[in-house]
Amino acid sequence: MSKNIESHQIEDRVFLPADEFSRKARISSLAQYKKLYKESMEKPGVFWGREAKELLWHKPWSKVLEWKAPFAKWFVGGKLNVAENCVDRHACGERANKAAIIFEGEPGDKRVITYAQLRRDVCRFANVLVNNGIKSGDRVLIYMPMIPEAAIAMLACARIGAVHSVVFGGFSADSIVDRLEDSGATTIITADGGWRRGKIIPLKENVDSAMEKFTHIRKVIVYQRCGNPVIMAPGRDVWWHEESVKVSSTHKAKYFDSEHPLFILYTSGSTGKPKGILHTSGGYLTGTYTSFKYVFDIREEDVYWCTADVGWITGHSYIVYGPLANGATQVMYEGAPNQPDFGRFWKIIEENGVSIFYTAPTAIRAFIKAGDHFPANYDLSSLRLLGSVGEPINPEAWMWYHQKIGGGRCPIVDTWWQTETGSIMITPLPGCTPLKPGTATLPFFGVDAAILDETGRECKANEGGKLVIRKPWPAMTRTIYGDKARYKKTYWSDYEGIYTAGDGARCDKAGNFWIVGRIDDVLNVSGHRLGTAEVESSLVSHPAVAESAVVGRPDEIKGQGVVAFVTLKESHSPSEALRKELRDHVGKSIGAIAKPDAVYFAPALPKTRSGKIMRRLLKELVSTGDISGNITTLDDITVLANLKASMTS
Ligand code: WT7
């Protein structure tokens, strides 16, 4: 049996919600959280049934859950229309003229779309899809920039029961081909281009290259965003705006089974072909609706902004389905955070009075690197709540976010979840959970999270192990599209009937969950198993460091030695003295065992397009001196040459 993951991180800063925040919050005390949590564990049917009833059902369900591990059915027998829940429900009542989406393009163009307008847009586009021969159950690939039409296309698919598969607009033609082949989609919705860092991303051109390899596409619907020249294949390619004028802006919704597939979203995984994570309708909508309501404690007057792309699960669950099911007002921004400079996000917050802001640690670290003067130039007093998702947030990045963006007054919800979980799983509730920088804190309602060792025993407090979920939850993935065996093997084979997330974690005495990194990345130094997150956080807590990635390198004596790649803040430069200082810093804050054998100064770290550090590539680099592994998900290939150079300087 291999040993458990050790933990050396001590964090004793605690932040309690302000009284005023708590008083107004839906969940205003830990006692109230515990009571509801207990109900959600002991009587999931009662808890989730009550939540689901806040949505619009055409036909009620007969049973809340049918569980034949690892296959779940939620709200069995119920029928609903997901798009009607996200749009029509608000477009009829008091929210009809409320802004659903406040859009800002990268060049500065602005549009406000009300719920009534969104209904007309979604209905019209649903008619366009029907007119172009798309039926319920058909798979539709969406490859769009971050513009309202991306959400409209998703909702129009949902409205007619077509299954969307959004491919992130930053992905290449090859990624499109893989996803077309796996999903069997025969329709693509795209745009001529999208704006990114002042340039046009040629989306339609990429689609054209993909179709040289994949020839089964019947229709390509093209939205005109940038006006760049594109080639339209007669009979196959049609313009969104030309199709739209042929149809009406009303559409009668049909109703679909609660388990009707809603979308497939591909996650890369470190090896093998991408996994098509399948999500269905009633459970997914209930899960995203409920979590959005409680985690962001959404109010009628809030202006919410999630900076993710609709191409990721965060965009699906917390830009499209969760917020719209709640009738929220949100900002949507097309472009890069540093266009024209690192003040862009803060300018958008000031101009739109954003009150809830949800972003990723990678973005926060980029802002820290760029310097404090950018946020300091803007009025951020409209903010009342901040969120983080995607990676463990290093305590020092948390503190910076709390002080420089939140002005010390906004709670931070550090939300742990995955493409597969569909909705937020471990998270503070902002009106009641005591916050500690670096932990996603407590399980959300209905989430039976635990840490198990290799034998399946539950770990003691602060003992590291595998993060698992022991009960089904409404927004969980139903399977990997077309590959049940892989679904079972990947997520359900470590322990009988239990979902394994693939993350290492520990739980402290107060029940807070600390993610220590992906299980595959855990270091093994002289028989001590260390998560990457703690060593990285120790480095980031040094005033010169903006970001770091830590990996193991084969070592004859220790098994593995620790190697650290470090990106400095703009205001600092590399030196031998600093190298030694950083090693000592880790030694002091964690212990000699974690002290890096080597510290390399890298101008940038290799990341996926969604901003996650690709430790796999660094591991290969430090053990073989080169990188030959799969780099298709790598955001910026030029970082590799710089990394190699950093190892010899
Ligand atoms: C993996 C899932 C969830 C939407 C975006 C990513 C890591 C995510 C946190 C967090 C620590 C986190 C985990 C997880 N992760 N959020 N708050 N703290 N780690 O979705 O691409 O499916 O990635 O991201 O390692 O397993 P994804």
Residues whose N, C-alpha, C, O or C-beta is under 5 A from the ligand:
A	BS01	WT7	I313 T314 S388 V389 G390 E391 P392 I393 D414 T415 W416 W417 Q418 T419 E420 A440 A501 D503 I515
